[in-house]
Amino acid sequence: MLIDRGARIDLTDKDGRTALMDAALGGHYDVVQRLLKEGADEDMVDQHGETALAMATRQGHADVIREFENRRKKYRQFGGLDSLGTQPYLKKLGDILKSMPNTSLNREDF
């Protein structure tokens, strides 16, 4: 990978997308995992306001979604709840899933 040679991990293209976003959009689990391990910013948004997680969710890449979920487990253990007692990113993920027509995700995938 180019990051082994010092490439900027969060460099964006003309649409504001990062390598993490492209990997998540394409369902490239191993690449997503490596980029996150190397410190890619999973909260960056492209020019349409989408994160890598939103892109993976839109495409139905359950393994990539799980990787983001696993990275957030530590956050949840330390009180990552909003004033309503919900986890904001899970609520957002639910909203995204509800808005997807003809989703191919199965309940047991989560």
MOPAC internal coordinates of N, CA, C and O (Angstrom, degrees):
PM7 1SCF
backbone

  N    0.0000 0     0.00 0     0.00 0    0    0    0
  C    1.4577 1     0.00 0     0.00 0    1    0    0
  C    1.5266 1   109.98 1     0.00 0    2    1    0
  O    1.2310 1   121.55 1   -27.68 1    3    2    1
  N    1.2876 1   114.64 1   152.32 1    3    2    1
  C    1.4628 1   119.21 1  -179.94 1    5    3    2
  C    1.5188 1   112.31 1   -65.76 1    6    5    3
  O    1.2310 1   120.10 1   156.28 1    7    6    5
  N    1.3329 1   117.41 1   -23.72 1    7    6    5
  C    1.4693 1   118.64 1   179.62 1    9    7    6
  C    1.5204 1   110.70 1   -65.99 1   10    9    7
  O    1.2310 1   119.98 1   156.40 1   11   10    9
  N    1.3292 1   117.65 1   -23.60 1   11   10    9
  C    1.4634 1   120.64 1   175.76 1   13   11   10
  C    1.5226 1   111.06 1   -66.90 1   14   13   11
  O    1.2310 1   120.69 1   159.48 1   15   14   13
  N    1.3227 1   116.29 1   -20.52 1   15   14   13
  C    1.4666 1   121.65 1   180.00 1   17   15   14
  C    1.5205 1   112.35 1  -103.70 1   18   17   15
  O    1.2310 1   120.61 1  -168.59 1   19   18   17
  N    1.3292 1   116.45 1    11.41 1   19   18   17
  C    1.4536 1   120.58 1   175.13 1   21   19   18
  C    1.5127 1   116.43 1    93.82 1   22   21   19
  O    1.2310 1   119.97 1  -166.36 1   23   22   21
  N    1.3228 1   117.67 1    13.64 1   23   22   21
  C    1.4672 1   119.86 1   178.49 1   25   23   22
  C    1.5264 1   110.22 1   -63.18 1   26   25   23
  O    1.2310 1   120.86 1   -33.50 1   27   26   25
  N    1.3198 1   115.96 1   146.50 1   27   26   25
  C    1.4719 1   120.64 1   177.91 1   29   27   26
  C    1.5197 1   108.49 1   -70.60 1   30   29   27
  O    1.2310 1   120.72 1   -59.00 1   31   30   29
  N    1.3101 1   116.23 1   121.00 1   31   30   29
  C    1.4610 1   121.80 1  -171.63 1   33   31   30
  C    1.5267 1   113.33 1   -70.45 1   34   33   31
  O    1.2310 1   119.81 1   150.34 1   35   34   33
  N    1.3165 1   117.97 1   -29.66 1   35   34   33
  C    1.4608 1   121.02 1  -177.22 1   37   35   34
  C    1.5275 1   113.14 1  -107.57 1   38   37   35
  O    1.2310 1   120.50 1  -156.26 1   39   38   37
  N    1.3173 1   116.65 1    23.74 1   39   38   37
  C    1.4620 1   121.45 1   175.52 1   41   39   38
  C    1.5270 1   108.72 1   -62.03 1   42   41   39
  O    1.2310 1   120.43 1   -40.39 1   43   42   41
  N    1.3266 1   116.77 1   139.61 1   43   42   41
  C    1.4703 1   120.11 1  -177.83 1   45   43   42
  C    1.5250 1   110.96 1  -110.92 1   46   45   43
  O    1.2310 1   121.76 1   -25.25 1   47   46   45
  N    1.3317 1   114.25 1   154.75 1   47   46   45
  C    1.4593 1   120.12 1   175.60 1   49   47   46
  C    1.5276 1   109.51 1   -91.77 1   50   49   47
  O    1.2310 1   120.06 1     9.71 1   51   50   49
  N    1.3188 1   117.49 1  -170.29 1   51   50   49
  C    1.4701 1   121.11 1  -176.38 1   53   51   50
  C    1.5224 1   112.89 1   -63.53 1   54   53   51
  O    1.2310 1   119.89 1   159.12 1   55   54   53
  N    1.3347 1   117.82 1   -20.88 1   55   54   53
  C    1.4638 1   122.16 1   178.74 1   57   55   54
  C    1.5242 1   112.70 1   -96.40 1   58   57   55
  O    1.2310 1   120.83 1  -175.02 1   59   58   57
  N    1.3313 1   116.02 1     4.98 1   59   58   57
  C    1.4556 1   120.08 1  -179.90 1   61   59   58
  C    1.5169 1   113.85 1    81.00 1   62   61   59
  O    1.2310 1   120.29 1  -167.76 1   63   62   61
  N    1.3189 1   117.05 1    12.24 1   63   62   61
  C    1.4626 1   120.80 1  -179.05 1   65   63   62
  C    1.5215 1   111.34 1   -89.60 1   66   65   63
  O    1.2310 1   121.97 1   -36.23 1   67   66   65
  N    1.3225 1   113.84 1   143.77 1   67   66   65
  C    1.4589 1   121.64 1   176.75 1   69   67   66
  C    1.5257 1   109.54 1  -101.17 1   70   69   67
  O    1.2310 1   120.97 1    -7.67 1   71   70   69
  N    1.3259 1   115.74 1   172.33 1   71   70   69
  C    1.4677 1   120.49 1   175.65 1   73   71   70
  C    1.5253 1   110.18 1   -60.51 1   74   73   71
  O    1.2310 1   120.29 1   142.93 1   75   74   73
  N    1.3386 1   117.06 1   -37.07 1   75   74   73
  C    1.4642 1   120.51 1   178.62 1   77   75   74
  C    1.5252 1   110.67 1   -62.41 1   78   77   75
  O    1.2310 1   120.41 1   137.39 1   79   78   77
  N    1.3076 1   116.83 1   -42.61 1   79   78   77
  C    1.4680 1   120.49 1   178.87 1   81   79   78
  C    1.5229 1   111.12 1   -62.94 1   82   81   79
  O    1.2310 1   120.49 1   135.25 1   83   82   81
  N    1.3316 1   116.67 1   -44.75 1   83   82   81
  C    1.4651 1   120.13 1   179.71 1   85   83   82
  C    1.5265 1   111.08 1   -63.33 1   86   85   83
  O    1.2310 1   120.57 1   138.29 1   87   86   85
  N    1.3219 1   116.51 1   -41.71 1   87   86   85
  C    1.4639 1   120.22 1   179.26 1   89   87   86
  C    1.5251 1   111.07 1   -65.55 1   90   89   87
  O    1.2310 1   120.38 1   137.40 1   91   90   89
  N    1.3279 1   116.88 1   -42.60 1   91   90   89
  C    1.4681 1   120.99 1   179.25 1   93   91   90
  C    1.5202 1   110.57 1   -65.49 1   94   93   91
  O    1.2310 1   120.34 1   137.66 1   95   94   93
  N    1.3126 1   116.95 1   -42.34 1   95   94   93
  C    1.4625 1   121.97 1   179.43 1   97   95   94
  C    1.5275 1   111.14 1   -61.52 1   98   97   95
  O    1.2310 1   120.84 1   141.56 1   99   98   97
  N    1.3221 1   115.99 1   -38.44 1   99   98   97
  C    1.4589 1   120.77 1  -178.97 1  101   99   98
  C    1.5182 1   114.37 1   -85.97 1  102  101   99
  O    1.2310 1   120.36 1   175.33 1  103  102  101
  N    1.3429 1   116.93 1    -4.67 1  103  102  101
  C    1.4579 1   120.00 1   179.47 1  105  103  102
  C    1.5170 1   114.01 1    74.94 1  106  105  103
  O    1.2310 1   120.12 1  -154.67 1  107  106  105
  N    1.3158 1   117.38 1    25.33 1  107  106  105
  C    1.4602 1   122.18 1  -178.57 1  109  107  106
  C    1.5323 1   109.74 1   -86.38 1  110  109  107
  O    1.2310 1   121.57 1   -98.36 1  111  110  109
  N    1.3235 1   114.59 1    81.64 1  111  110  109
  C    1.4643 1   122.11 1  -173.41 1  113  111  110
  C    1.5258 1   112.71 1   -54.30 1  114  113  111
  O    1.2310 1   119.91 1   130.19 1  115  114  113
  N    1.3369 1   117.77 1   -49.81 1  115  114  113
  C    1.4644 1   120.42 1  -176.72 1  117  115  114
  C    1.5273 1   111.75 1   -60.64 1  118  117  115
  O    1.2310 1   120.54 1   141.70 1  119  118  117
  N    1.3200 1   116.57 1   -38.30 1  119  118  117
  C    1.4652 1   120.61 1   179.50 1  121  119  118
  C    1.5277 1   109.79 1   -69.50 1  122  121  119
  O    1.2310 1   120.21 1   136.84 1  123  122  121
  N    1.3349 1   117.21 1   -43.16 1  123  122  121
  C    1.4714 1   121.07 1   177.18 1  125  123  122
  C    1.5198 1   109.76 1   -57.75 1  126  125  123
  O    1.2310 1   120.75 1   132.11 1  127  126  125
  N    1.3189 1   116.16 1   -47.89 1  127  126  125
  C    1.4625 1   121.13 1  -179.06 1  129  127  126
  C    1.5321 1   110.89 1   -58.70 1  130  129  127
  O    1.2310 1   120.35 1   134.72 1  131  130  129
  N    1.3128 1   116.93 1   -45.28 1  131  130  129
  C    1.4682 1   121.00 1  -178.99 1  133  131  130
  C    1.5256 1   111.29 1   -65.98 1  134  133  131
  O    1.2310 1   120.28 1   135.25 1  135  134  133
  N    1.3248 1   117.08 1   -44.75 1  135  134  133
  C    1.4630 1   120.10 1  -179.67 1  137  135  134
  C    1.5248 1   111.38 1   -62.46 1  138  137  135
  O    1.2310 1   120.21 1   139.43 1  139  138  137
  N    1.3199 1   117.21 1   -40.57 1  139  138  137
  C    1.4644 1   120.25 1   177.73 1  141  139  138
  C    1.5235 1   110.66 1   -65.33 1  142  141  139
  O    1.2310 1   120.53 1   138.60 1  143  142  141
  N    1.3146 1   116.59 1   -41.40 1  143  142  141
  C    1.4700 1   120.92 1   178.06 1  145  143  142
  C    1.5251 1   111.06 1   -61.07 1  146  145  143
  O    1.2310 1   120.87 1   144.85 1  147  146  145
  N    1.3234 1   115.95 1   -35.15 1  147  146  145
  C    1.4669 1   121.07 1  -178.90 1  149  147  146
  C    1.5285 1   112.86 1   -82.16 1  150  149  147
  O    1.2310 1   120.49 1   177.21 1  151  150  149
  N    1.3352 1   116.68 1    -2.79 1  151  150  149
  C    1.4606 1   119.43 1   174.43 1  153  151  150
  C    1.5150 1   116.51 1   103.18 1  154  153  151
  O    1.2310 1   119.80 1  -163.76 1  155  154  153
  N    1.3175 1   117.99 1    16.24 1  155  154  153
  C    1.4645 1   119.87 1   177.39 1  157  155  154
  C    1.5250 1   109.85 1   -58.93 1  158  157  155
  O    1.2310 1   120.82 1   -38.92 1  159  158  157
  N    1.3123 1   116.05 1   141.08 1  159  158  157
  C    1.4668 1   121.95 1  -178.39 1  161  159  158
  C    1.5231 1   109.74 1   -82.54 1  162  161  159
  O    1.2310 1   120.67 1   -73.94 1  163  162  161
  N    1.3280 1   116.32 1   106.06 1  163  162  161
  C    1.4621 1   120.90 1  -177.47 1  165  163  162
  C    1.5250 1   112.99 1   -75.74 1  166  165  163
  O    1.2310 1   119.62 1   172.26 1  167  166  165
  N    1.3164 1   118.33 1    -7.74 1  167  166  165
  C    1.4610 1   121.62 1  -179.11 1  169  167  166
  C    1.5244 1   113.53 1   -96.47 1  170  169  167
  O    1.2310 1   119.98 1   178.54 1  171  170  169
  N    1.3222 1   117.65 1    -1.46 1  171  170  169
  C    1.4675 1   119.82 1   178.13 1  173  171  170
  C    1.5208 1   109.58 1   -66.23 1  174  173  171
  O    1.2310 1   120.88 1   -30.79 1  175  174  173
  N    1.3237 1   115.92 1   149.21 1  175  174  173
  C    1.4653 1   121.13 1   178.34 1  177  175  174
  C    1.5262 1   109.48 1  -122.08 1  178  177  175
  O    1.2310 1   121.19 1   -30.46 1  179  178  177
  N    1.3339 1   115.34 1   149.54 1  179  178  177
  C    1.4593 1   119.92 1   176.86 1  181  179  178
  C    1.5253 1   109.45 1   -84.83 1  182  181  179
  O    1.2310 1   120.02 1     6.92 1  183  182  181
  N    1.3182 1   117.57 1  -173.08 1  183  182  181
  C    1.4704 1   120.46 1  -176.67 1  185  183  182
  C    1.5237 1   112.86 1   -66.95 1  186  185  183
  O    1.2310 1   120.01 1   168.10 1  187  186  185
  N    1.3301 1   117.58 1   -11.90 1  187  186  185
  C    1.4651 1   121.56 1   177.34 1  189  187  186
  C    1.5256 1   111.77 1   -99.96 1  190  189  187
  O    1.2310 1   120.55 1  -176.41 1  191  190  189
  N    1.3372 1   116.55 1     3.59 1  191  190  189
  C    1.4573 1   120.92 1   178.61 1  193  191  190
  C    1.5154 1   114.67 1    82.20 1  194  193  191
  O    1.2310 1   119.91 1  -165.13 1  195  194  193
  N    1.3249 1   117.78 1    14.87 1  195  194  193
  C    1.4625 1   120.88 1  -178.66 1  197  195  194
  C    1.5213 1   111.71 1   -96.70 1  198  197  195
  O    1.2310 1   121.24 1   -38.38 1  199  198  197
  N    1.3284 1   115.23 1   141.62 1  199  198  197
  C    1.4582 1   121.84 1   173.31 1  201  199  198
  C    1.5231 1   109.25 1   -94.75 1  202  201  199
  O    1.2310 1   121.02 1    -7.87 1  203  202  201
  N    1.3170 1   115.66 1   172.13 1  203  202  201
  C    1.4681 1   120.45 1   175.96 1  205  203  202
  C    1.5243 1   110.40 1   -60.63 1  206  205  203
  O    1.2310 1   120.23 1   139.43 1  207  206  205
  N    1.3301 1   117.16 1   -40.57 1  207  206  205
  C    1.4647 1   120.83 1   178.66 1  209  207  206
  C    1.5228 1   110.98 1   -62.04 1  210  209  207
  O    1.2310 1   120.09 1   136.77 1  211  210  209
  N    1.3133 1   117.44 1   -43.23 1  211  210  209
  C    1.4659 1   120.56 1   179.30 1  213  211  210
  C    1.5269 1   110.73 1   -61.99 1  214  213  211
  O    1.2310 1   120.66 1   140.98 1  215  214  213
  N    1.3251 1   116.35 1   -39.02 1  215  214  213
  C    1.4657 1   120.20 1   179.60 1  217  215  214
  C    1.5220 1   111.32 1   -66.03 1  218  217  215
  O    1.2310 1   120.73 1   135.47 1  219  218  217
  N    1.3293 1   116.21 1   -44.53 1  219  218  217
  C    1.4692 1   120.35 1   178.56 1  221  219  218
  C    1.5187 1   110.53 1   -63.02 1  222  221  219
  O    1.2310 1   120.65 1   141.55 1  223  222  221
  N    1.3233 1   116.36 1   -38.45 1  223  222  221
  C    1.4609 1   121.25 1  -179.78 1  225  223  222
  C    1.5189 1   110.37 1   -66.53 1  226  225  223
  O    1.2310 1   120.83 1   135.58 1  227  226  225
  N    1.3183 1   116.02 1   -44.42 1  227  226  225
  C    1.4675 1   120.54 1   179.73 1  229  227  226
  C    1.5277 1   111.57 1   -59.37 1  230  229  227
  O    1.2310 1   120.63 1   145.45 1  231  230  229
  N    1.3174 1   116.40 1   -34.55 1  231  230  229
  C    1.4638 1   120.54 1  -178.48 1  233  231  230
  C    1.5306 1   112.92 1   -89.96 1  234  233  231
  O    1.2310 1   120.25 1   172.52 1  235  234  233
  N    1.3351 1   117.13 1    -7.48 1  235  234  233
  C    1.4577 1   120.61 1   177.51 1  237  235  234
  C    1.5165 1   114.93 1    76.84 1  238  237  235
  O    1.2310 1   119.93 1  -149.64 1  239  238  237
  N    1.3314 1   117.73 1    30.36 1  239  238  237
  C    1.4650 1   121.87 1  -179.76 1  241  239  238
  C    1.5329 1   109.69 1   -87.69 1  242  241  239
  O    1.2310 1   121.20 1   -94.40 1  243  242  241
  N    1.3303 1   115.31 1    85.60 1  243  242  241
  C    1.4639 1   121.49 1  -172.75 1  245  243  242
  C    1.5223 1   112.77 1   -60.55 1  246  245  243
  O    1.2310 1   119.33 1   141.39 1  247  246  245
  N    1.3331 1   118.88 1   -38.61 1  247  246  245
  C    1.4587 1   119.99 1  -178.97 1  249  247  246
  C    1.5276 1   111.35 1   -65.90 1  250  249  247
  O    1.2310 1   120.19 1   142.97 1  251  250  249
  N    1.3180 1   117.25 1   -37.03 1  251  250  249
  C    1.4652 1   121.04 1   177.66 1  253  251  250
  C    1.5284 1   109.92 1   -69.39 1  254  253  251
  O    1.2310 1   120.30 1   138.44 1  255  254  253
  N    1.3265 1   117.02 1   -41.56 1  255  254  253
  C    1.4658 1   120.97 1   177.61 1  257  255  254
  C    1.5218 1   109.62 1   -59.97 1  258  257  255
  O    1.2310 1   120.40 1   136.66 1  259  258  257
  N    1.3399 1   116.84 1   -43.34 1  259  258  257
  C    1.4721 1   120.65 1   178.60 1  261  259  258
  C    1.5262 1   111.57 1   -60.62 1  262  261  259
  O    1.2310 1   120.25 1   143.25 1  263  262  261
  N    1.3237 1   117.13 1   -36.75 1  263  262  261
  C    1.4695 1   120.02 1   179.23 1  265  263  262
  C    1.5284 1   110.53 1   -62.43 1  266  265  263
  O    1.2310 1   120.39 1   136.40 1  267  266  265
  N    1.3190 1   116.86 1   -43.60 1  267  266  265
  C    1.4656 1   119.59 1   176.14 1  269  267  266
  C    1.5300 1   110.06 1   -63.26 1  270  269  267
  O    1.2310 1   120.29 1   138.33 1  271  270  269
  N    1.3265 1   117.05 1   -41.67 1  271  270  269
  C    1.4693 1   121.93 1   178.29 1  273  271  270
  C    1.5267 1   110.64 1   -59.96 1  274  273  271
  O    1.2310 1   120.16 1   134.04 1  275  274  273
  N    1.3075 1   117.29 1   -45.96 1  275  274  273
  C    1.4651 1   120.85 1  -179.49 1  277  275  274
  C    1.5202 1   111.67 1   -61.85 1  278  277  275
  O    1.2310 1   120.36 1   143.87 1  279  278  277
  N    1.3065 1   116.92 1   -36.13 1  279  278  277
  C    1.4717 1   120.18 1   179.16 1  281  279  278
  C    1.5187 1   111.91 1   -69.13 1  282  281  279
  O    1.2310 1   120.15 1   157.43 1  283  282  281
  N    1.3067 1   117.32 1   -22.57 1  283  282  281
  C    1.4650 1   121.01 1  -177.65 1  285  283  282
  C    1.5280 1   113.18 1   -93.60 1  286  285  283
  O    1.2310 1   119.83 1   175.60 1  287  286  285
  N    1.3229 1   117.93 1    -4.40 1  287  286  285
  C    1.4660 1   120.26 1  -179.18 1  289  287  286
  C    1.5238 1   111.36 1   -57.64 1  290  289  287
  O    1.2310 1   120.54 1   136.83 1  291  290  289
  N    1.3108 1   116.58 1   -43.17 1  291  290  289
  C    1.4610 1   120.29 1  -179.62 1  293  291  290
  C    1.5281 1   110.47 1   -61.67 1  294  293  291
  O    1.2310 1   120.12 1   138.20 1  295  294  293
  N    1.3208 1   117.38 1   -41.80 1  295  294  293
  C    1.4631 1   122.33 1   178.42 1  297  295  294
  C    1.5242 1   110.55 1   -58.07 1  298  297  295
  O    1.2310 1   120.53 1   134.80 1  299  298  297
  N    1.3279 1   116.59 1   -45.20 1  299  298  297
  C    1.4637 1   120.62 1  -178.19 1  301  299  298
  C    1.5203 1   111.72 1   -65.94 1  302  301  299
  O    1.2310 1   120.00 1   148.31 1  303  302  301
  N    1.3154 1   117.60 1   -31.69 1  303  302  301
  C    1.4609 1   120.93 1  -179.43 1  305  303  302
  C    1.5224 1   111.47 1   -65.19 1  306  305  303
  O    1.2310 1   120.05 1   157.54 1  307  306  305
  N    1.3083 1   117.51 1   -22.46 1  307  306  305
  C    1.4568 1   121.31 1  -176.72 1  309  307  306
  C    1.5170 1   112.66 1  -107.58 1  310  309  307
  O    1.2310 1   120.77 1  -144.35 1  311  310  309
  N    1.3176 1   116.14 1    35.65 1  311  310  309
  C    1.4548 1   120.32 1   171.35 1  313  311  310
  C    1.5004 1   115.43 1    78.72 1  314  313  311
  O    1.2310 1   119.64 1  -145.85 1  315  314  313
  N    1.3145 1   118.29 1    34.15 1  315  314  313
  C    1.4552 1   121.20 1  -179.78 1  317  315  314
  C    1.5159 1   112.33 1   -76.68 1  318  317  315
  O    1.2310 1   120.06 1  -123.29 1  319  318  317
  N    1.3231 1   117.49 1    56.71 1  319  318  317
  C    1.4614 1   121.87 1  -179.31 1  321  319  318
  C    1.5197 1   110.04 1  -115.91 1  322  321  319
  O    1.2310 1   120.91 1   -31.35 1  323  322  321
  N    1.3223 1   115.86 1   148.65 1  323  322  321
  C    1.4551 1   118.46 1   175.39 1  325  323  322
  C    1.5278 1   109.85 1   -85.79 1  326  325  323
  O    1.2310 1   119.90 1     4.80 1  327  326  325
  N    1.3209 1   117.79 1  -175.20 1  327  326  325
  C    1.4649 1   121.60 1  -175.27 1  329  327  326
  C    1.5254 1   113.18 1   -65.81 1  330  329  327
  O    1.2310 1   119.92 1   163.78 1  331  330  329
  N    1.3268 1   117.76 1   -16.22 1  331  330  329
  C    1.4633 1   121.18 1   177.97 1  333  331  330
  C    1.5241 1   112.10 1   -93.81 1  334  333  331
  O    1.2310 1   120.83 1  -178.82 1  335  334  333
  N    1.3380 1   116.02 1     1.18 1  335  334  333
  C    1.4533 1   119.69 1   179.98 1  337  335  334
  C    1.5167 1   113.67 1    80.54 1  338  337  335
  O    1.2310 1   120.36 1  -160.70 1  339  338  337
  N    1.3214 1   116.92 1    19.30 1  339  338  337
  C    1.4611 1   119.81 1   178.08 1  341  339  338
  C    1.5157 1   109.74 1  -115.32 1  342  341  339
  O    1.2310 1   121.26 1   -18.67 1  343  342  341
  N    1.2994 1   115.20 1   161.33 1  343  342  341
  C    1.4511 1   120.54 1   177.48 1  345  343  342
  C    1.5261 1   107.39 1   -92.42 1  346  345  343
  O    1.2310 1   120.37 1   -65.71 1  347  346  345
  N    1.3193 1   116.89 1   114.29 1  347  346  345
  C    1.4626 1   120.70 1  -173.54 1  349  347  346
  C    1.5243 1   114.63 1   -51.64 1  350  349  347
  O    1.2310 1   119.67 1   137.92 1  351  350  349
  N    1.3224 1   118.24 1   -42.08 1  351  350  349
  C    1.4555 1   118.12 1  -177.50 1  353  351  350
  C    1.5204 1   111.47 1   -69.66 1  354  353  351
  O    1.2310 1   119.63 1   148.18 1  355  354  353
  N    1.3444 1   118.31 1   -31.82 1  355  354  353
  C    1.4619 1   119.82 1   176.78 1  357  355  354
  C    1.5236 1   110.85 1   -68.30 1  358  357  355
  O    1.2310 1   120.66 1   141.82 1  359  358  357
  N    1.3233 1   116.34 1   -38.18 1  359  358  357
  C    1.4633 1   119.32 1   176.87 1  361  359  358
  C    1.5285 1   109.71 1   -62.40 1  362  361  359
  O    1.2310 1   120.88 1   135.66 1  363  362  361
  N    1.3306 1   115.91 1   -44.34 1  363  362  361
  C    1.4638 1   120.15 1   179.22 1  365  363  362
  C    1.5257 1   110.64 1   -62.39 1  366  365  363
  O    1.2310 1   120.42 1   136.80 1  367  366  365
  N    1.3217 1   116.80 1   -43.20 1  367  366  365
  C    1.4539 1   120.68 1   178.52 1  369  367  366
  C    1.5225 1   110.62 1   -60.59 1  370  369  367
  O    1.2310 1   120.43 1   138.02 1  371  370  369
  N    1.3267 1   116.77 1   -41.98 1  371  370  369
  C    1.4621 1   120.87 1   177.01 1  373  371  370
  C    1.5169 1   111.62 1   -61.14 1  374  373  371
  O    1.2310 1   120.54 1   138.03 1  375  374  373
  N    1.3321 1   116.57 1   -41.97 1  375  374  373
  C    1.4674 1   120.63 1   178.21 1  377  375  374
  C    1.5284 1   111.01 1   -62.07 1  378  377  375
  O    1.2310 1   121.08 1   138.29 1  379  378  377
  N    1.3290 1   115.54 1   -41.71 1  379  378  377
  C    1.4627 1   120.22 1   179.73 1  381  379  378
  C    1.5245 1   109.90 1   -63.81 1  382  381  379
  O    1.2310 1   120.66 1   133.65 1  383  382  381
  N    1.3258 1   116.34 1   -46.35 1  383  382  381
  C    1.4638 1   119.89 1  -179.32 1  385  383  382
  C    1.5201 1   111.78 1   -62.45 1  386  385  383
  O    1.2310 1   120.26 1   140.01 1  387  386  385
  N    1.3344 1   117.11 1   -39.99 1  387  386  385
  C    1.4609 1   120.47 1   179.86 1  389  387  386
  C    1.5251 1   111.72 1   -65.00 1  390  389  387
  O    1.2310 1   120.63 1   149.66 1  391  390  389
  N    1.3229 1   116.40 1   -30.34 1  391  390  389
  C    1.4622 1   119.69 1  -177.19 1  393  391  390
  C    1.5277 1   112.90 1   -84.13 1  394  393  391
  O    1.2310 1   120.31 1   173.60 1  395  394  393
  N    1.3224 1   117.01 1    -6.40 1  395  394  393
  C    1.4594 1   120.60 1  -177.90 1  397  395  394
  C    1.5236 1   110.47 1   -83.80 1  398  397  395
  O    1.2310 1   120.18 1   -63.14 1  399  398  397
  N    1.3227 1   117.26 1   116.86 1  399  398  397
  C    1.4674 1   118.62 1   176.16 1  401  399  398
  C    1.5249 1   110.05 1   -74.04 1  402  401  399
  O    1.2310 1   121.07 1   -39.40 1  403  402  401
  N    1.3049 1   115.55 1   140.60 1  403  402  401
  C    1.4670 1   121.36 1   175.76 1  405  403  402
  C    1.5217 1   112.99 1    53.47 1  406  405  403
  O    1.2310 1   120.44 1  -134.12 1  407  406  405
  N    1.3206 1   116.76 1    45.88 1  407  406  405
  C    1.4573 1   120.14 1  -179.99 1  409  407  406
  C    1.5183 1   110.79 1   -60.76 1  410  409  407
  O    1.2310 1   120.79 1   -36.76 1  411  410  409
  N    1.3188 1   116.09 1   143.24 1  411  410  409
  C    1.4563 1   120.40 1  -179.62 1  413  411  410
  C    1.5180 1   111.73 1   -99.91 1  414  413  411
  O    1.2310 1   120.53 1  -176.32 1  415  414  413
  N    1.3218 1   116.60 1     3.68 1  415  414  413
  C    1.4564 1   119.58 1   179.82 1  417  415  414
  C    1.5170 1   110.06 1   -78.81 1  418  417  415
  O    1.2310 1   121.34 1   -41.80 1  419  418  417
  N    1.3049 1   115.04 1   138.20 1  419  418  417
  C    1.4600 1   120.78 1   176.04 1  421  419  418
  C    1.5066 1   109.56 1  -100.86 1  422  421  419
  O    1.2310 1   120.67 1   -29.67 1  423  422  421
  N    1.2961 1   116.33 1   150.33 1  423  422  421
  C    1.4579 1   121.16 1  -179.65 1  425  423  422
  C    1.5138 1   111.79 1   -54.43 1  426  425  423
  O    1.2310 1   120.05 1   138.59 1  427  426  425
  N    1.3313 1   117.50 1   -41.41 1  427  426  425
  C    1.4590 1   120.35 1  -177.32 1  429  427  426
  C    1.5243 1   112.90 1   -68.68 1  430  429  427
  O    1.2310 1   119.76 1   168.35 1  431  430  429
  N    1.3319 1   118.07 1   -11.65 1  431  430  429
  C    1.4568 1   120.47 1   176.50 1  433  431  430
  C    1.5184 1   111.80 1   -68.01 1  434  433  431
  O    1.2310 1   120.34 1   161.15 1  435  434  433
  N    1.3105 1   116.95 1   -18.85 1  435  434  433
  C    1.4535 1   120.05 1  -178.22 1  437  435  434
  C    1.4718 1   108.22 1  -112.04 1  438  437  435
  O    1.2310 1   120.10 1   180.00 1  439  438  437

